[in-house]
């Protein structure tokens, strides 16, 4: 779901089939805890609105009584009643707002908390597909819209509907012939509102999705501001933003045209009916069939019903936008979380010191086309307990994907992976991720202190463990920061250099002394001198754990006991660094950095292979 066009095309038919009511009913689990206050607020609002319908009845009494008789005392009494009714109505509406403010803020907070919690439990494949801006807009703009709907349109759909019903009963009781004249527009108004609802729902959905696209562009531009400025691309980014903003503007104008059209019709048609009723009522008064007070009360009641009737278009528009916001919210909430943990211990094969095994492992991304070539195919690999295995391969060969399967960031689609003989799919994820620690190629830090970022690898780590991890990662620069380990590193850790961020990410991986360690090219951003220091300290850590290390340079490979070569999603060779240099042309080529690739058979000429091997050995020893 990368863009709003894709979303709109995919969901337009579904939007037509779903009514706004069915969509909004999905909010009930969140509303139920505060239902008493909401129903109380609705009752108070209905009472306040119906009080306004008493005013025409008082006017009728005043016109036919005190005014006709010249009773000044009665006139003042009637005016006092009108004043008291107005004050009471205002107080009731204020009380209604007080009733709903706090509980609805709680509903919004609960929905936002559930959305955040759910996002953390969704598989990585979901986050790979969804733009972050779309998720942000659902957690901010859409939820604010839903809170506003629950506070105002939902209540006043009920209030205005009740007011209209009670008002027309009063009109029919006052003069049924004139009441029927005012009832005549009901059928065309219902038809118009039905057509408006169908069209507005599609435009509202499109606009909300485009807001998500715009949010994505803004977020990317802010996070990538160094790239934008470094390459002087601020103009092109501004053009891209302007294009999306213009599309959103066009959609919003379309919404405005629809709303203006329905509002004009809703206002004009009842006005025509009121005008007709006024003419007929005046004729009846002139003929003596209707009292002046009754006509005044009738027209006052009709005018009091103008706002409830005219607000229908506005309330329907907000309801449709809220219905699409609800759909967008539950699109995320309906996404399946990572498969549930299986209770109970798994069978253990080969004892408790078997290490890490890949047995016939294959992987294909969930959205891959049927019959497409899998990313990984029949991977068989055994990293013995306490051993460090380097994983080497060309770009796109499947190295990172293979390492992501160990902590179950992705689920293998075939075969199995075991830790000390225990199938990882039968382990609770929490336990698995306590056993396996990961350092990714891209070191991500959070807006927190250095210590908090490192302790994400082991929440219970004490100060001694923290300092040991920083020492292993050669992150002595921390002591020079203003508050040491308590220094805030800022968003994405961009206040630090790339090498500093990578060292903190490495410290995070080793702080908990994990039994299994997966490192994805952990030293790529370090200078050669720092790299040598980190490697020396890392060797001590690797002696205590079973490790799989993605490596691109001979210096990193030399940390490993053995090396596995992965090519096109398959393990094609396993051995020591020196064995593979002598026997495998592809490995020698990868380690040498030579321009010429091995021939189609995977072999280079003896002379070339010898040269590449010697060059690689020299590089690894430096």
N, C-alpha and C positions, 0 to 999 in steps of 0.2 A: 504494500500500500504506500508507494513512494510519493504519489502526488494526488492533489485533490481531483484531477480529472479521472484518474484511475478509480478513486474512491466513488466518485459520483456515478461513473458508468457502471460500476459493479453493484452499487447499492440502490440505484434509482428504482429498479423493479421491486426490491424488497421494501423500500420506503412506501411505494404505492400500496403494497399489500398490507402493511402494518398501519393500524390507525394510531392517531396520537394518544388516544386513551389507553390502548394496550401497551404502548411504549412507556407512558408515564406511570402506569400501575406498577411497573418494576421498581419504582421508588418506595413502595409501601414498606418493605422491611426496614428502611432507614427512617421513615416517617412514623412508624408504629410506636416507638418509645415516647414520642411527643404528641401523640394523637389527641390526648385530652386537652392540651392547651390549644392545639390547632382547631379542634372542633369548638372549643369555647370561644376562640377568637372569631370563628365563622358565625357562631350564634350571635355574638355581640354585634358583629358587622351587619348581619341581617336585621337585627333589632333596630340598629341605628338607621339603616336605610329605610325600613318600613315606617319609622317615626316621621321621616320626611313626607310620607304619603298622608299623614294625619293633617298636615298643614292645609291642603286644599279643603278638607272637611271643615276646619275652623274658619277658613275664608268664606265657605258657603254659609255657615251660621252667621258670620258677621254681616255679609251682604244682605241676606234675606231677613236678618233680625235687627241688630243694633243700628246698622247703617240705614236700612229702610225706615226704621222707626225714629231715627235721630237720637238714639240713646248713646250719649258720649261715654258714660260709664261702661257700657257693654263694649264699646269700641276699644277703650283702654284695657279692659279685661282681655279681650281677644288678642290685642297686641302683646300683652304680657305673656299669654299662652304661647304665642308664636316665638317670642324671645327665649322662653324657657325651653321650648322644643329644640330650637337651634343650638342652644348651649349644651343640652343633654346629648344631642346628636354628635356634636364635636367631641365631647368628653368620651363617648362610647367608641368613636373611631380612634381616638388617642389610646384608649385602654386596649383596643384590639392590636394596635401596633406594639404596645408593651408586651402583650401576651406572646407574640410570635418572634420577637427579635432574638432573644437568647436561645430558645430551642432550635430555631432554624440555623443559627450560627453553628450549633452543635451538630446538626445534620450535615452541613457542608464539611465540617472538620472530620466527621466520621467517614464520609465518602472519600475525602482526600486521603485520609490515613489508610483506608482499605485499598485504594488505588495504588498508593506507594508500596504497601506491603505486598500486593499482588505482583507489581512490577518486579520486585526483588525475587519472586519465586518463579517467574516465567523463564523458559529456557533461552539460552543465548541466541538460538535460531530466530526467536521472536524479535529480539532487539536488533538483530542483523537486518531484518526486513522493515522495521518501523522507523521512520524519521523521528528524531528526538523532539522536534517542534510539534509534531502531531500529538505526542504524548503529553508535552507541556501544556498545550492548549486545552487538552481534555482535563488536566488537573487544575487548571486555573480559570480560564474564560468560561468553559462549559459549566463548571461547578458553581461559579458565581451566578451564571444565568439560571441554574436550577434553584439556587437559594432565592433569587428574586421572584421566580415563578411561584414557589411555595409561599412566599410572603405576600404577594399581591395578586397576580392573575388567577391562581387556583381559588383563593378565597372569593374574589369578586366575580368569577364565573358563577359560583353558587349564589353570592349575594345579589348580583344583578339579575340572574335568572329568577330568583325568588321575588325580587322587587317587581320585575316585569309581570310575573304571574299574579301577584297580589294587586298590582296596579290595574291590570286589565279586569280583574274581578270587580274592583271598585268602580271602574268606568262602566262596566256592563250594568252594575247595580244602580248607578246614577242615571244613565240613559242608554238602554241597550242598542238602540238604532245607531247612535253615534259611536258606541263601542265597536259595533261591527265594521263601521267605516275604518276605524283605526286598526282593526284586525286584518283588513284586506291585504296589507303588504307582507304578512307573515310568510306566505308560500314563496313569493319571489325572493325574499331575503334568505330563506333557508336554502334555496337552490344556489343563490349567489355565494353564500358562505361555504357551501360544499365544494363548489368549483375553486374558490379562493384557497381553501384548505389544501386541496390536492396540488395546486400550482406552487403555493408558498412553501410547502414542505420540501420540495425539491430545491428551490432556490435557497432556502435557509440552510439546507445540508451543504450545498455547494459553498456558500459563504463561510460556514464554520470550518470546512476542510481547507479552504484557501487561507484562513487565519492561521491554521496549523502550518501550511507551507511557508507563510511569511515569517512565522516564529522560527522555523528551521533556518531560514536564510539569515535572520538576525543573529541567532545563536552561533551559527557557523562563522559569520563575519567577526563576531566578538572574540570567539575562541581562536580564530585564525588571523587575528589582526596583524600579527607579525609577518605572516605570509603576504597578506594584502598590501601592507605598507612596503615590505621588502621588495616586492615585484612591481610596485606602483599600480596595483590593480584596483584601487579604490573607485575609479570611474566605472570599470566593468561591473564591480559589485553593486555600485549605485544603480547602474542600468538594470541589472537583474532584479534588484529590490523594487525599482520603479515599475518594472513590467508586472511583477506579482501584485504590487500595490494597485496598479491600474486595473488588473483583472478583478481584484477584490472590490475596488471602487465600482466597476461596472456591475458586478453582482449585487452590491448593496443598493445601487441605483435601481436595478431590476426589482429588488425587494420593495424599495420605496414606491415605485410605480404601481406595483400590485396593491400595496397597502393604501396608497392614495386613491386608487380606483375603487376598492371595496368600501373605503371610508366615505368617499363621495356618494356612492350609491346608497349606503346605509343611512347617510344623513338626508339625502334628497327625498328618497321614497317616503320615510315617515313624515317629513315636513309637508309633502304634498297631501298625505292623509290627514294631518292635523289641520291644514288649510281647508280641506274639504269639510272636515268636521266643524270647523269654525263657521263656515258659510251656512251649513245645514242647521247648526245650533242657533245662529243668529235669526234665521227664518222662523225656527220654532219658538224662540223668545218673542219675536214680533207677533206671531200668531197666538201667543198666550198658552202654548202647549208646554213651555219649559220656563222655569224661573231663572231670573238673572243670576242668582247665587249658585244654582245648579250648573249653569253654563260656565261661570267663573271657576267653580270647583273642578268641573270636567276638564277645562283647558289647563288649569294649574296642574292637575294630575297628569295629563298628557305631556305637558312640558317637563314635569318632574321625571318622567320616564325617558326623556330624550337622551340623557347621559347613559343610563343603563343600555339603551338600544344602540346608541352610537359607539359605545365602547366595545361592542361585540367584535368589530374588526381588529381593534388593537389587542384585545384579549386573545382572540384566535391566533393572531400573529405571534404573540409571546408564547402561547401554548405550543404552536408548531415549532418554534425555535427551541423551546425547552424539550419537546419530544425528540428532536434531532440531537440535542445535547445529551439526552438520556441514552439514545441509541449509540452515540459515539463513546460515551462512558462505558456502557456495557459491552461494546465491541472489544474493549481491552479486558474487562472483567471476565468475559466469557472465554477468553483465550486459555487454553489448557496449561496448567502449571506443570512443572517438572513432574514426571511420573512419581507416584507415591512410593515412599520407602516401604520395603517389605519387612515385616516383623519377623523376629527369630533369627538365629545364627545360620550362616551358610555352611555348607559342607567344606571341609578343608582337605585339600589334596596335597600330598608331598610334604606335610609337616609345617611347622611354624616359621621356617626360614627359607622359604622358596623364592622370595624376592618378587619382582614384577614380571608378569607374563602377558603377552598378547598371543591369543590363540585363534587363528583364522579370522582376525578382525577386519571388517570392512565397514565403510562409511559412505553414505550418500546424503547430501543436504536434503531436508524435508521438502523443499520446493523445487527440487531437481526434476527434470522431465523423466518420465518413465522410459527405461531402457538406456538412459545416459550412462556414460562411463563413470564409475564410482571414484571418489577422491582417494579412498584407500581400498585395497583389494587383497584379501587373504594374507594379512600381515601376521607373521609368526616371529616373535622375538622374546627372548628371555634375558632379563637383567637379574643376575644373581643377587642374593641378599648381601648388602654391604658393597656392591660393585657400582661403579660409575660407568654408564654407557653414553658415549657421544653419538648423536644422531646427525648425520651429514647428508645433504642432498641439494640438488639445484633448486632455484626458486620455483615454487609451485609444485614441488614434488610431494607435499603432504606432511611435512615435518610438524608445523604448528598444529595442524588438525589432529595429528596423532597424539601430541602432548595434551591437547584439550580434552581428549577422551578419558584420560586418567582421572581427573577430578570430576568427571561427568559434566563438563560444561556443554559438551555435545554427547548424545547417546550413540554408541556404536550400533549400526544397523545389522551387523552380523558378527558371529564369533563372540568371544568374551575376553575380559581382562581380569586378572586376578592379582591380589596383593597377599603374599605369603599363603597362596592357595585359596584365598577367599574371593569369590566372585564379587566385583565391586557393585553390580546391580542389585545384590542382595544385602548390601550394607546401607544403614541409614546415612543419608548424605552428610549429616553433621559429623558423624564418626569418620567417614571417608575423608572429609576435608580437614579433619584434625590430623589424620595420618599423612595426607599428601599436602605439601606446600608448593606453591607455584610462583615463579617470577616471570612475567611476560616480557616480550620483546619491547613493547611500548610501556615505559614505566608511568603508571597513572598515580598521581597523588591527589589528596583531597584538601579542601579548605579547612585544615586543622593543624595542630602542632606537629613537629617532627616526631615526637614520642608517640602521639596518637596514630600517626600514619604507620609507623613501624609496628606498633602493637596490634594493628589490624591482623597481623600474622599470628598473634597469640595474645588474646585479650588479657590473660592472667600473667603475662610476663612481668617479672619484677625489674627493678632498675639495673640489677646486675646483668640479667639476660639482655636487656635493651642495650647496655653499653657493650656487651660481648658481640651482639649482632652488628652494631655500628663499627666495631673494631674489625670484624670479619670483612665487612663491606668497605673498609678503609674510608669511612665517612667521618674522618677527624675534622672536616670542615664545619661540622655541627657545633663544635665547641667555640668557633669564632662567630657564630650567629648571635644576634643581640641578646636573646634569652636562652641560648643553648637548645636543648631538646624541647624546650617549651616555646620555641619560636614558631609563629604561624607561617606556613609556607605559601599561603594564598591559593587561589583557584588554579587547579591543574598543576600546582607546584611550579608555575612559570616564573616565580621569583628566583628559582635555582637554575643552574645550567643543566644541560642534558645529562652529563656525566654524574652530577650530584643527584639528580632524580633517579638515575639508574642504580646508584649505590644505595639509596634509601629503599628502593624496591627490592634490592637483593637482601638488605638487612631485614626487611619485612618477611621475606621468604624463609630466612634461617633463624629468626628470633625464637621460634617455638621448638627448636631441635626436632624437626619432623623425621619420621621413620622413612618417608619417601619424599624425594625432592625432584621437582620438574622445573628446569631452567631453560627458557627460550632465548638463546643468544644473550646471556645476561651481561656481557662485557663489551657490547658493540660500541657504546658511546664513550669508552674510557681511552685516555691516552696510554701509550705503551708503558710508561713508568708506573702509572696507577694500576694498569692492568696487571703488571707483574706482581705488585704488592697484594692486590685482591686475590690473584691466583694462589699465591703462597698461603694466604689466610684461608682461602676456600678449600684448599686441599685438606686441612684439618677437619673442616666440617664434613667434607665428602667421605672421610674415613668412618664417620659415625652413621651414615645413612645410605640408602639405596637411591641412586640418582640417574635421571635421564636428562641429558644436556644437549640442546640443539646448538650446534657449532658451525661456524662458517670459516673460522681461522685455525690454522695449525696450533697456535698457542692455546686456544680453548680446548682443542681436541686432546692435547697433551695432559689435560686434567683427568682424562678418562682411562679406565682399565682396558676397555674395548670400544670398538667403533662399529656402528651399523650404518650401512649406506642405503638410503631410500631413493627409489627412482620410479616415477610414474605411479606412486601410491603403493609400491611393493618394496619389501626388504630384499635387496639383491645381493648383499654381501655383508658378512660379519667377521670381524677379526681385530687384531691390534692395529694401531696406526701404521707401524712399519710393515706388517704383513700386507695390508691393503695397498700401501704404496707400491710394493713389489708386484702384487698380483692383479690389481684392478685399475685399468686405465682411466675409468671415469672418476674414481676417487683421487687418483694422482692428478688428474686434470683439475678437479675442484680445489685441491689443496695448493696447486701450483699457481693458479690464477692465469694460466696460459691462454692465449687467444684461440688456439686450434682445439676443437673438440675431438674426442675419440671417434673412430669411424663407426659405421652403422652396426658393426658386430660388437662394439663395446671395447675394442682393442686399439691401441696406438702402435705405431712402429716401435720395435725394441729400442732404437736409439732415442726416439722421442719420449717413450715411457721412462727410460732411465734418466733422461734430462729432467723430466717433470718431477720424478721421485726425488732426485737429489735437491732440486730447488725447493720442494715442499719440506724436506727434512731440514734444510738450512733455515727456512722460514720458521719452522716450529721450534728450533733450538734457540732462536734469537730472543 
